[in-house]
Amino acid sequence: MISFISRRLFHLIFILIGVSILVFLMLRLIPGDPAHLLVGEFASPQDVARIREKLGLNESYPYQYLIYLKHLLSGDMGISIRSNLPVSQEIWDRFLATVELSVAAIFLSSLIGIIAGVVSSVRKYSIFDYTSMVMALAGISMPIFWLGLMLIYLFSVLLGLLPMMGRFTMGIDYQPITGLVILDSLLRGHLPLLADSLKHLILPAFTLATIPMAIIARMTRSSMLDVMSKNYIRTARAKGLSSRRVIFQHALKNAFLPIVTVIGLNFGLLLGGAVLTETIFSWPGLGRYVVDSLLARDYPAVQGCILFFAVIMVIVNLIVDLLYFYLDPRLRIDDKG
Amino acid sequence: MDVEPQLATSWSVSSDGLVWTFKLRKGVKFHDGTPFNAHAVKVSFDRVIDKSHPFHQYGTWRYPALGLGPVKEVKVIDEYTVALRTEKPYAPLVANLALWLCPILSPAAIEKYKGDIGRNPVGTGPFKFVKWIKDDQIIVERNEDYWGQKPHLDRIILKAIPEVSARFMALQTGAIDIADDLDPDSIQMAKNNPNFKVIEQPSVNVGYLAINTKKPILSNKLVRQAIAHAIDKQTIIKTIFRGLAISAVNPFPPSIWGYNFKIKDYEYNVQKAKALLAQAGYPNGFSTELWAMPVSRAYMPEPVKTAELIQGYLAAVGINAKIVRHEWGAYLDKTAKGEHDLCMLGWLGGNADPDNFLYGLLHSDNSKPPAANVAFWQNPEFDRLVKEAQELFGKEKRAPLYLKAQEIFHEEVPWVPLAHSTIVRICNKKLHEVPLRPNGLNSFQMVWKEK
């Protein structure tokens, strides 16, 4: 298993080099001068020229790339053009907000999705099955933007039950330790903040969870149906095992491989930030940052974000693969051989 | 509109117009306790205008060049007197100092924070900076040691709500008290809701259609006048701005002194436009390109729809305009180089001085690529008037020159000025004394809120 992990980490290097070249070229092939964008329509031509010089945009592409790579190797992702701050710090601050939202969303979607999927498969063609699968279809097709605004209108404006923006109430006393509000409130024993931040999570997490929830439910159902028709399930039933044991120990565990893949994939995507959800709920996360950076042609920021996403995707995939080892004993034997 | 004294209690200018002497307010302290004096003013200026100043490297200084360019030296005369020397007489200076080009900051804080001063501002204002959470909120609190009338509010939280519908809903839930940049539909709903106050004020901006006078057909004045007659500004204001703008006649809005009220706009008249085109030698019209801005601004809220409307108006008089779109960086770049025929742009003249519009956007000094004068218009008489007005002191002396310059602009039509938009803010009706400044900056000093 260790050789497996080290092999995968070795691959990571090539993936990162590939991604960095790709991003580097892509950004520079789009028309438009970042120096001009940076200073805006109210700037003098001299300013534009000075900024170009300062950003090194007058150098040749290969030279710009080598400089970029050199800095990257020393852990320096560059300085954001817009904010003048290190990109790594900018990304990290917003990533923590995104992690909080993504973990909540993936938890919610896995919990509800798996339960709905299992019940649907066990009660195949029942009212519950039809209803939940129609709802899953609706969930996949739901425009997130519309759903988010409707949830705000219903729960915040009309009913006044839940907060609609940000990670906690404006101006509440919050002293960050890790930057994860929920964790920090626990560490500091600040219960009002814990309650407040959890309340703030409900609407955005639910909005963000809709699509993965629907995908997970449908995947669970089909994977379960597949497993339930296998011979060993018939054998298990023939042995006289309770139907609960058959479903949860024999069927679900075997049906879990594709479900884990789907959850992992979606989690990786969520960690890349959710532009729409973050925008609607004024969530200071990574998705909004990437889009804003892209629109402002903030080269270092966009490059940093995409590299960061590549690393996250590789790590999440690695974790999913390791879970396979746990779930499927046959893989462990193969690895030894 | 006029400049009022704050940190400088009075000022005077030398007879040759080159040295401005400012008397400073005594007994003022920065938020960190550092005393405010001539030294603080010098440091704050020097770091902006002096390229060899140790703190110059920490900024990009994108705006100062606009209005502080002629300032060459800042001299401390005594503890509370400071003198600014300009390389040529430059009348708009005082108006420019009222902008955010060069805030007076605590010298101790400049030293302490270096490049991070922007994230830890230490000034003298009625509110002190407390905290900034990126993409989320900025918190400021009352400055108990403020030299002027102390503010009523204990604390203000400035919250970033990127989605415009969510912003209005946040007002409805009472989570926020005041919001700006709302869409016309929300503004309409707020007007019908007794819980809100809608505050409107004319802005000091202009949205315009620039005509590239270097292009063969468009270099003909009659053609440009025909274009001015062809465009129905009232409909643009009704449909695009939903009435939240006034139709523009001159390059700057009537709220700024020196505005020429005598000039009558080119009426919307298809027949006149056609006749002018025929007179110019294009009875069957011609083909041209109309560049549409890719981003929306207060002075141009829906640039593409506006371009489509203008395209229709031009077609009605026989001008076949193809709409061209570029991404914003490319748009600014290419229009500055003069690759366009007709292009849409705008300007916010925050210092409320005609010079900001007339010199910056229409003087031939600014018509060499990359140009801010995107009409590439060069008119010696206009140039002379605007240059002369820069070197005269006193509005009463400068205004007649600007009145004349606007007449030339009107006759020559390097732009079709489209609209001056209205700034709208919506606030909770419990909020009082909410001021609006035409340049869009906020002052919350006098604001108070009912319990």
Chai-1 contact restraints between the chains, C-beta under 6 A:
chainA,res_idxA,chainB,res_idxB,connection_type,confidence,min_distance_angstrom,max_distance_angstrom,comment,restraint_id
A,P31,B,A330,contact,1.0,0.0,6.0,A-B,restraint_1
A,G32,B,E327,contact,1.0,0.0,6.0,A-B,restraint_2
A,G32,B,G329,contact,1.0,0.0,6.0,A-B,restraint_3
A,G32,B,A330,contact,1.0,0.0,6.0,A-B,restraint_4
A,D33,B,G329,contact,1.0,0.0,6.0,A-B,restraint_5
A,D33,B,D333,contact,1.0,0.0,6.0,A-B,restraint_6
A,H36,B,G329,contact,1.0,0.0,6.0,A-B,restraint_7
A,H36,B,L332,contact,1.0,0.0,6.0,A-B,restraint_8
A,H36,B,D333,contact,1.0,0.0,6.0,A-B,restraint_9
A,L37,B,G329,contact,1.0,0.0,6.0,A-B,restraint_10
A,V39,B,R62,contact,1.0,0.0,6.0,A-B,restraint_11
A,E41,B,L332,contact,1.0,0.0,6.0,A-B,restraint_12
A,A43,B,R62,contact,1.0,0.0,6.0,A-B,restraint_13
A,S44,B,A65,contact,1.0,0.0,6.0,A-B,restraint_14
A,P45,B,P370,contact,1.0,0.0,6.0,A-B,restraint_15
A,D47,B,R62,contact,1.0,0.0,6.0,A-B,restraint_16
A,D47,B,A65,contact,1.0,0.0,6.0,A-B,restraint_17
A,L149,B,S165,contact,1.0,0.0,6.0,A-B,restraint_18
A,I152,B,M169,contact,1.0,0.0,6.0,A-B,restraint_19
A,S156,B,T173,contact,1.0,0.0,6.0,A-B,restraint_20
A,V157,B,M169,contact,1.0,0.0,6.0,A-B,restraint_21
A,V157,B,Q172,contact,1.0,0.0,6.0,A-B,restraint_22
A,V157,B,T173,contact,1.0,0.0,6.0,A-B,restraint_23
A,M165,B,I161,contact,1.0,0.0,6.0,A-B,restraint_24
A,M165,B,A170,contact,1.0,0.0,6.0,A-B,restraint_25
A,M170,B,Q137,contact,1.0,0.0,6.0,A-B,restraint_26
A,M170,B,I157,contact,1.0,0.0,6.0,A-B,restraint_27
A,M170,B,K159,contact,1.0,0.0,6.0,A-B,restraint_28
A,G171,B,I157,contact,1.0,0.0,6.0,A-B,restraint_29
A,T279,B,P162,contact,1.0,0.0,6.0,A-B,restraint_30
A,T279,B,E163,contact,1.0,0.0,6.0,A-B,restraint_31
A,I280,B,E163,contact,1.0,0.0,6.0,A-B,restraint_32
A,I280,B,A166,contact,1.0,0.0,6.0,A-B,restraint_33
A,S282,B,I161,contact,1.0,0.0,6.0,A-B,restraint_34
A,P284,B,D135,contact,1.0,0.0,6.0,A-B,restraint_35
A,P284,B,D136,contact,1.0,0.0,6.0,A-B,restraint_36
A,R297,B,G329,contact,1.0,0.0,6.0,A-B,restraint_37
